[in-house]
Amino acid sequence: MNDATVEQKLELVQQIRSQYNKNQYDLLNREQILYGRALPRDSYTYENPAEEAEPVRSTFKLRLFAAGLLFILLVALDITGKSIAGFETGKIFTILAQDYEKQIDAWVEANM
């Protein structure tokens, strides 16, 4: 395999993915016939691996922006000395600094 070119390796990967997708599609059809599972036809369809799938949209940038905005708001409230919804910044800092590990461990043990 060391003598294989990059193109040959990519073709091999595409063949493997294509065979895997075909096997999954065949398995789904057999389950529908044998067990009478009425799954929607579009729940799994055979896809050609040569076709590029749409990229998954990430919300990381949005969450990062929201975190930055909240941080700036907290700093601005601390500088001006104002409070929001009855919470002063000192109380917010106390809540953020509190260690919840013991409470979380107790909750996990109680629910297991």
C-alpha positions as CSV (number, residue, x, y, z in Angstrom):
1,M,0.0,0.0,0.0
2,N,3.0,2.3,0.4
3,D,3.5,2.3,-3.4
4,A,-0.1,3.5,-3.9
5,T,-0.7,7.1,-5.1
6,V,-2.9,9.5,-3.3
7,E,-5.5,9.1,-6.1
8,Q,-5.5,5.3,-5.7
9,K,-6.0,5.6,-1.9
10,L,-8.9,8.1,-2.4
11,E,-10.5,5.8,-4.9
12,L,-10.1,2.9,-2.5
13,V,-11.7,4.9,0.3
14,Q,-14.6,5.9,-2.0
15,Q,-15.2,2.2,-3.0
16,I,-15.2,1.2,0.7
17,R,-17.7,3.9,1.6
18,S,-19.9,3.1,-1.4
19,Q,-20.0,-0.6,-0.4
20,Y,-20.8,0.3,3.2
21,N,-23.6,2.6,2.1
22,K,-25.0,-0.1,-0.2
23,N,-24.9,-2.7,2.6
24,Q,-26.7,-0.4,5.0
25,Y,-29.4,0.3,2.4
26,D,-29.8,-3.4,1.7
27,L,-30.0,-4.2,5.4
28,L,-32.7,-1.6,5.9
29,N,-34.7,-3.0,3.1
30,R,-34.4,-6.6,4.5
31,E,-35.5,-5.4,7.9
32,Q,-38.5,-3.8,6.4
33,I,-39.4,-7.0,4.6
34,L,-38.7,-9.4,7.5
35,Y,-39.9,-7.3,10.5
36,G,-42.4,-5.1,8.8
37,R,-40.8,-1.9,10.0
38,A,-42.4,0.9,8.2
39,L,-39.6,3.5,8.2
40,P,-39.9,6.5,5.9
41,R,-38.1,5.9,2.6
42,D,-36.2,9.1,3.0
43,S,-34.9,8.1,6.5
44,Y,-32.1,6.3,4.8
45,T,-31.3,6.3,1.1
46,Y,-28.4,5.0,-0.8
47,E,-26.0,7.8,-1.4
48,N,-23.2,8.0,-3.9
49,P,-20.1,8.9,-1.9
50,A,-18.8,10.9,-4.9
51,E,-21.5,13.4,-4.1
52,E,-20.4,15.8,-1.4
53,A,-22.6,16.0,1.6
54,E,-23.7,19.4,2.9
55,P,-21.4,20.6,5.7
56,V,-22.8,20.5,9.2
57,R,-23.6,23.9,10.4
58,S,-21.9,24.7,13.7
59,T,-23.3,27.0,16.4
60,F,-19.8,27.6,17.9
61,K,-19.4,31.1,16.5
62,L,-22.9,32.1,17.7
63,R,-22.2,30.7,21.2
64,L,-18.8,32.3,21.3
65,F,-20.4,35.6,20.4
66,A,-23.1,35.3,23.1
67,A,-20.4,34.4,25.7
68,G,-18.4,37.4,24.7
69,L,-21.4,39.7,24.8
70,L,-22.4,38.4,28.3
71,F,-18.8,38.9,29.5
72,I,-18.8,42.5,28.2
73,L,-22.2,43.1,29.9
74,L,-20.9,41.7,33.2
75,V,-17.8,43.9,33.1
76,A,-19.8,47.0,32.1
77,L,-22.2,46.3,35.0
78,D,-19.3,45.9,37.4
79,I,-17.7,49.2,36.3
80,T,-20.9,51.2,36.5
81,G,-22.0,49.5,39.8
82,K,-25.5,48.8,38.5
83,S,-27.5,45.6,39.0
84,I,-29.6,43.6,36.6
85,A,-32.8,41.9,37.7
86,G,-31.8,42.6,41.3
87,F,-28.4,40.8,41.1
88,E,-25.4,42.9,41.8
89,T,-22.1,42.0,40.2
90,G,-20.6,40.9,43.5
91,K,-23.4,38.3,43.9
92,I,-23.0,37.1,40.3
93,F,-19.2,36.7,40.9
94,T,-20.0,34.7,44.1
95,I,-22.4,32.4,42.2
96,L,-19.9,31.9,39.4
97,A,-17.0,31.1,41.8
98,Q,-19.1,28.6,43.8
99,D,-18.0,24.9,43.5
100,Y,-20.9,22.7,42.4
101,E,-18.9,19.5,42.1
102,K,-20.2,17.9,45.3
103,Q,-23.8,18.7,44.4
104,I,-23.4,17.3,40.9
105,D,-21.8,14.1,42.3
106,A,-24.6,13.7,44.8
107,W,-27.2,14.2,42.1
108,V,-25.5,11.7,39.7
109,E,-25.3,9.0,42.5
110,A,-28.9,9.6,43.4
111,N,-30.1,9.2,39.8
112,M,-28.0,6.1,39.0
